[in-house]
Amino acid sequence: MFSIPGLKVVSLTDAAAERIGQIMAQANGDAPALGLRVGVKKGGCAGMEYTFDIARAVEKGDEVVTEKGATVIVDAKAVLFLLGTELDFRTDRFSSTFVFNNPNQVSACGCGESVEIKPRGEDALAAS
C-alpha cells in the first residue's frame, strides 16, 4: 500500500460514491464485487486513458480507498498517476460519466477520451 500522511490517492464526491454503490449493487459474476477498479493505460491521441472495471480481487500493490460507503481499488501501476485525484460523477443533458479532477493531468484531447498525465515524483511528494 502506498501511504503519504494527509494525502489520499483518490477521494470521492458524494455523487461518485453513490454511482459506485449502484454499480456494485448490479455487479454479477462468479466472485463477489469488492469495488470499482480504476487505473490508466496507454492509448488515445493524448497518450493515456482512464480505465474502470469491477474489482473481484485486490492485487499486490493496489491501493484500496473506502470512502462514503464506496470502495475504489486503484491499480498499482496507476497510483503515482492518480495521486491526489478527486473522482466525481456528473450527469448533464446528454451524458453521465465519471470525471477525474486530477492534479497530475497535463492536458486532454478534444474529445475528452484521453489525457496526458505526469506521474508524481518523489521530489513532488516531499514538497506536499
GROMACS elastic network, one bead per residue, 0.5 to 0.9 nm:
[ bonds ]
;  ai    aj funct       b0    kb
    1    60     6  0.82453   500
    1    61     6  0.55455   500
    1    62     6  0.63949   500
    1    63     6  0.54984   500
    1    64     6  0.79725   500
    1    76     6  0.85661   500
    2     9     6  0.81458   500
    2    61     6  0.75651   500
    2    62     6  0.81789   500
    2    63     6  0.64985   500
    2    76     6  0.88460   500
    2    79     6  0.77825   500
    3     6     6  0.88195   500
    3     7     6  0.76810   500
    3     8     6  0.76642   500
    3     9     6  0.82645   500
    3    63     6  0.88169   500
    4     7     6  0.55152   500
    4     8     6  0.73410   500
    4     9     6  0.88026   500
    4   125     6  0.81449   500
    5     8     6  0.81283   500
    6   128     6  0.89843   500
    7    10     6  0.87254   500
    7    83     6  0.78458   500
    7    84     6  0.64728   500
    7   128     6  0.81712   500
    8    11     6  0.64995   500
    8    65     6  0.81861   500
    8    83     6  0.67377   500
    8    84     6  0.57503   500
    8    85     6  0.79918   500
    9    63     6  0.76063   500
    9    65     6  0.78709   500
    9    74     6  0.79965   500
    9    79     6  0.65626   500
    9    80     6  0.80442   500
    9    82     6  0.61116   500
    9    84     6  0.50556   500
    9    85     6  0.64043   500
    9    86     6  0.86576   500
   10    65     6  0.69732   500
   10    72     6  0.80860   500
   10    74     6  0.80081   500
   10    79     6  0.88717   500
   10    82     6  0.67600   500
   10    83     6  0.64145   500
   10    84     6  0.57402   500
   10    86     6  0.56308   500
   10    87     6  0.67714   500
   11    65     6  0.76928   500
   11    66     6  0.88355   500
   11    67     6  0.73214   500
   11    84     6  0.74672   500
   11    85     6  0.63952   500
   11    87     6  0.61060   500
   11    88     6  0.87751   500
   12    15     6  0.79286   500
   12    16     6  0.58146   500
   12    17     6  0.60251   500
   12    67     6  0.67253   500
   12    68     6  0.75751   500
   12    70     6  0.84332   500
   12    72     6  0.88546   500
   12    85     6  0.86921   500
   12    86     6  0.57056   500
   12    88     6  0.62505   500
   13    16     6  0.52161   500
   13    17     6  0.62627   500
   13    18     6  0.86233   500
   13    68     6  0.83594   500
   13    86     6  0.71260   500
   13    87     6  0.63624   500
   13    88     6  0.52579   500
   13    89     6  0.75790   500
   14    17     6  0.51792   500
   14    18     6  0.61465   500
   14    19     6  0.86803   500
   14    68     6  0.70875   500
   14    88     6  0.77755   500
   14    89     6  0.84690   500
   15    18     6  0.51435   500
   15    19     6  0.62188   500
   15    20     6  0.86273   500
   15    88     6  0.62664   500
   15    89     6  0.53315   500
   15    90     6  0.73120   500
   16    19     6  0.51482   500
   16    20     6  0.60857   500
   16    21     6  0.85325   500
   16    70     6  0.85403   500
   16    87     6  0.63349   500
   16    90     6  0.80985   500
   16    98     6  0.70746   500
   16    99     6  0.87212   500
   17    20     6  0.51537   500
   17    21     6  0.61924   500
   17    22     6  0.87577   500
   17    67     6  0.74512   500
   17    68     6  0.61087   500
   17    69     6  0.68445   500
   17    70     6  0.52181   500
   17    71     6  0.80551   500
   17    87     6  0.87549   500
   17    88     6  0.81852   500
   17    89     6  0.83338   500
   18    21     6  0.51034   500
   18    22     6  0.64090   500
   18    23     6  0.88443   500
   18    68     6  0.83570   500
   18    69     6  0.83119   500
   18    70     6  0.75195   500
   18    89     6  0.87039   500
   19    22     6  0.50054   500
   19    23     6  0.62550   500
   19    24     6  0.86263   500
   19    70     6  0.88869   500
   19    89     6  0.71004   500
   19    98     6  0.88540   500
   20    23     6  0.50554   500
   20    24     6  0.61244   500
   20    25     6  0.85574   500
   20    35     6  0.76928   500
   20    36     6  0.67536   500
   20    70     6  0.62279   500
   20    71     6  0.77100   500
   20    72     6  0.83064   500
   21    24     6  0.51539   500
   21    25     6  0.61527   500
   21    26     6  0.87932   500
   21    35     6  0.86043   500
   21    69     6  0.76184   500
   21    70     6  0.59765   500
   21    71     6  0.84554   500
   22    25     6  0.51234   500
   22    26     6  0.64848   500
   22    27     6  0.87766   500
   23    26     6  0.52708   500
   23    27     6  0.61418   500
   23    35     6  0.89120   500
   23    36     6  0.82123   500
   23    54     6  0.85312   500
   24    27     6  0.50296   500
   24    28     6  0.85798   500
   24    33     6  0.64086   500
   24    34     6  0.79529   500
   24    35     6  0.66784   500
   24    36     6  0.76403   500
   24    54     6  0.78240   500
   24    70     6  0.88378   500
   25    28     6  0.85648   500
   25    33     6  0.87918   500
   27    32     6  0.81902   500
   27    33     6  0.64782   500
   27    54     6  0.74551   500
   28    31     6  0.82428   500
   28    32     6  0.77762   500
   28    33     6  0.77512   500
   29    32     6  0.68278   500
   29    33     6  0.78129   500
   29    56     6  0.87913   500
   30    56     6  0.89481   500
   31    34     6  0.89299   500
   31    56     6  0.60229   500
   31    57     6  0.85215   500
   32    55     6  0.85896   500
   32    56     6  0.59911   500
   32    57     6  0.86975   500
   33    36     6  0.80778   500
   33    54     6  0.62916   500
   33    55     6  0.57994   500
   33    57     6  0.80707   500
   34    37     6  0.88319   500
   34    54     6  0.75554   500
   34    55     6  0.54951   500
   34    56     6  0.54473   500
   34    57     6  0.68054   500
   34    58     6  0.81739   500
   34    71     6  0.71718   500
   34    72     6  0.84573   500
   34    73     6  0.83433   500
   35    53     6  0.87664   500
   35    54     6  0.62248   500
   35    55     6  0.53027   500
   35    56     6  0.74664   500
   35    57     6  0.89330   500
   35    64     6  0.88301   500
   35    66     6  0.88856   500
   35    70     6  0.71845   500
   35    72     6  0.53418   500
   35    73     6  0.63543   500
   36    52     6  0.67989   500
   36    53     6  0.59835   500
   36    55     6  0.55647   500
   36    56     6  0.89810   500
   36    70     6  0.84914   500
   36    71     6  0.64423   500
   36    73     6  0.59756   500
   36    74     6  0.83858   500
   37    51     6  0.79143   500
   37    52     6  0.55728   500
   37    53     6  0.50846   500
   37    54     6  0.57393   500
   37    55     6  0.51245   500
   37    56     6  0.88488   500
   37    71     6  0.87218   500
   37    72     6  0.58188   500
   37    74     6  0.57541   500
   37    75     6  0.66880   500
   38    50     6  0.71447   500
   38    51     6  0.54699   500
   38    53     6  0.67119   500
   38    54     6  0.88341   500
   38    55     6  0.88727   500
   38    72     6  0.70132   500
   38    73     6  0.62666   500
   38    74     6  0.50742   500
   38    75     6  0.61536   500
   38    78     6  0.80256   500
   39    49     6  0.84424   500
   39    50     6  0.57678   500
   39    52     6  0.66621   500
   39    53     6  0.88507   500
   39    73     6  0.86488   500
   39    74     6  0.59593   500
   39    75     6  0.51786   500
   39    76     6  0.81012   500
   39    77     6  0.73644   500
   39    78     6  0.51402   500
   39    79     6  0.79249   500
   39    81     6  0.86557   500
   39    82     6  0.80552   500
   40    48     6  0.64973   500
   40    49     6  0.54968   500
   40    51     6  0.54202   500
   40    52     6  0.86896   500
   40    75     6  0.81024   500
   40    77     6  0.77740   500
   40    78     6  0.56865   500
   40    81     6  0.77822   500
   40    82     6  0.85529   500
   41    47     6  0.85078   500
   41    48     6  0.54774   500
   41    49     6  0.54044   500
   41    50     6  0.65511   500
   41    51     6  0.69473   500
   41    78     6  0.83633   500
   42    47     6  0.56992   500
   42    49     6  0.62553   500
   42    50     6  0.89965   500
   43    46     6  0.74955   500
   43    47     6  0.51617   500
   43    49     6  0.57985   500
   43   114     6  0.70314   500
   43   115     6  0.88488   500
   44    47     6  0.54401   500
   44    48     6  0.60863   500
   44    49     6  0.65757   500
   44   109     6  0.81287   500
   44   113     6  0.69572   500
   44   114     6  0.50873   500
   44   115     6  0.77189   500
   45    48     6  0.79437   500
   45   108     6  0.86846   500
   45   109     6  0.64241   500
   45   113     6  0.85547   500
   45   114     6  0.64263   500
   45   115     6  0.79725   500
   46    49     6  0.82960   500
   46   107     6  0.74178   500
   46   108     6  0.60176   500
   46   109     6  0.54760   500
   46   113     6  0.86237   500
   46   114     6  0.53543   500
   46   116     6  0.53298   500
   46   117     6  0.89847   500
   47   108     6  0.89751   500
   47   114     6  0.65824   500
   47   115     6  0.61795   500
   47   116     6  0.56427   500
   47   117     6  0.82373   500
   48   113     6  0.88244   500
   48   114     6  0.54463   500
   48   115     6  0.52277   500
   48   116     6  0.58670   500
   48   117     6  0.71678   500
   49   113     6  0.66513   500
   49   115     6  0.60161   500
   49   116     6  0.83383   500
   50   100     6  0.85710   500
   50   113     6  0.82733   500
   50   114     6  0.74011   500
   50   115     6  0.80662   500
   55    58     6  0.72051   500
   55    72     6  0.85086   500
   55    73     6  0.70708   500
   58    61     6  0.84480   500
   58    62     6  0.63568   500
   58    63     6  0.84374   500
   58    64     6  0.79482   500
   58    73     6  0.73120   500
   58    75     6  0.87983   500
   59    62     6  0.55683   500
   59    63     6  0.89439   500
   59    75     6  0.78908   500
   59    76     6  0.78304   500
   60    63     6  0.89257   500
   60    76     6  0.73727   500
   61    75     6  0.75689   500
   61    77     6  0.81839   500
   61    79     6  0.89660   500
   62    73     6  0.64498   500
   62    74     6  0.55843   500
   62    77     6  0.80780   500
   62    78     6  0.88041   500
   62    79     6  0.78732   500
   63    72     6  0.82065   500
   63    73     6  0.56764   500
   63    74     6  0.50082   500
   63    75     6  0.68046   500
   63    76     6  0.66256   500
   63    79     6  0.72702   500
   64    71     6  0.70054   500
   64    72     6  0.59876   500
   64    74     6  0.63586   500
   64    75     6  0.89917   500
   65    70     6  0.81839   500
   65    71     6  0.56305   500
   65    72     6  0.51732   500
   65    73     6  0.62177   500
   65    74     6  0.77502   500
   66    69     6  0.66412   500
   66    70     6  0.55744   500
   66    72     6  0.63906   500
   66    73     6  0.85780   500
   67    70     6  0.54584   500
   67    71     6  0.64852   500
   67    72     6  0.83411   500
   68    71     6  0.84402   500
   73    76     6  0.89128   500
   74    77     6  0.83294   500
   74    78     6  0.66301   500
   74    79     6  0.63756   500
   74    82     6  0.82761   500
   75    78     6  0.53552   500
   75    79     6  0.66025   500
   76    79     6  0.55656   500
   76    80     6  0.85584   500
   77    80     6  0.75703   500
   77    81     6  0.82219   500
   78    81     6  0.51899   500
   78    82     6  0.61062   500
   78    83     6  0.84816   500
   78   119     6  0.85407   500
   79    82     6  0.52768   500
   79    83     6  0.58595   500
   79   119     6  0.83961   500
   80    83     6  0.53185   500
   80   104     6  0.87584   500
   80   118     6  0.84488   500
   80   120     6  0.53407   500
   80   121     6  0.75976   500
   81    84     6  0.89536   500
   81    85     6  0.87990   500
   81   102     6  0.84708   500
   81   104     6  0.64250   500
   81   105     6  0.81397   500
   81   117     6  0.63207   500
   81   118     6  0.63494   500
   81   120     6  0.64404   500
   82    85     6  0.53929   500
   82    86     6  0.88013   500
   82   100     6  0.88103   500
   82   102     6  0.65232   500
   82   103     6  0.81405   500
   82   104     6  0.69882   500
   82   105     6  0.87119   500
   82   117     6  0.85988   500
   82   119     6  0.77210   500
   82   120     6  0.84631   500
   83   102     6  0.78605   500
   83   103     6  0.80165   500
   83   104     6  0.75927   500
   83   119     6  0.81821   500
   83   120     6  0.71466   500
   84   101     6  0.87258   500
   84   102     6  0.67823   500
   84   103     6  0.66343   500
   84   104     6  0.80983   500
   85   100     6  0.65302   500
   85   101     6  0.55605   500
   85   103     6  0.63878   500
   85   104     6  0.80030   500
   86    99     6  0.82588   500
   86   100     6  0.60314   500
   86   101     6  0.50377   500
   86   102     6  0.64761   500
   86   103     6  0.88527   500
   87    98     6  0.68315   500
   87    99     6  0.58945   500
   87   101     6  0.63059   500
   87   102     6  0.82726   500
   88    97     6  0.84289   500
   88    98     6  0.56025   500
   88   100     6  0.63859   500
   88   101     6  0.74776   500
   89    96     6  0.72769   500
   89    97     6  0.56597   500
   89    99     6  0.57300   500
   89   100     6  0.86831   500
   90    95     6  0.81564   500
   90    96     6  0.56332   500
   90    97     6  0.56041   500
   90    98     6  0.63641   500
   90    99     6  0.69749   500
   91    94     6  0.78103   500
   91    95     6  0.58044   500
   91    97     6  0.65678   500
   91    98     6  0.89262   500
   92    95     6  0.55412   500
   92    96     6  0.63808   500
   92    97     6  0.89736   500
   93    96     6  0.84723   500
  101   104     6  0.89827   500
  101   105     6  0.83077   500
  102   105     6  0.54664   500
  102   106     6  0.89714   500
  102   117     6  0.85343   500
  103   106     6  0.80605   500
  103   117     6  0.88716   500
  104   116     6  0.85772   500
  104   117     6  0.55163   500
  104   118     6  0.55276   500
  104   119     6  0.65313   500
  104   120     6  0.68929   500
  105   108     6  0.77488   500
  105   115     6  0.67908   500
  105   116     6  0.57835   500
  105   118     6  0.64494   500
  105   119     6  0.87935   500
  106   115     6  0.75092   500
  106   116     6  0.53889   500
  106   117     6  0.55083   500
  106   118     6  0.67966   500
  107   114     6  0.88630   500
  107   115     6  0.57323   500
  107   116     6  0.51536   500
  107   117     6  0.73442   500
  108   111     6  0.81683   500
  108   112     6  0.61057   500
  108   113     6  0.77485   500
  108   114     6  0.58733   500
  108   116     6  0.60268   500
  108   117     6  0.88708   500
  109   112     6  0.53811   500
  109   113     6  0.67804   500
  109   114     6  0.57296   500
  109   115     6  0.61874   500
  109   116     6  0.83845   500
  110   113     6  0.80166   500
  110   114     6  0.86154   500
  111   114     6  0.77192   500
  112   115     6  0.74406   500
  118   121     6  0.87099   500
  120   123     6  0.81284   500
  120   124     6  0.61478   500
  120   125     6  0.68706   500
  121   124     6  0.53740   500
  121   125     6  0.64008   500
  121   126     6  0.88250   500
  122   126     6  0.61594   500
  122   127     6  0.87532   500
  123   126     6  0.52092   500
  123   127     6  0.65880   500
  124   127     6  0.51958   500
  124   128     6  0.65062   500
  125   128     6  0.51482   500
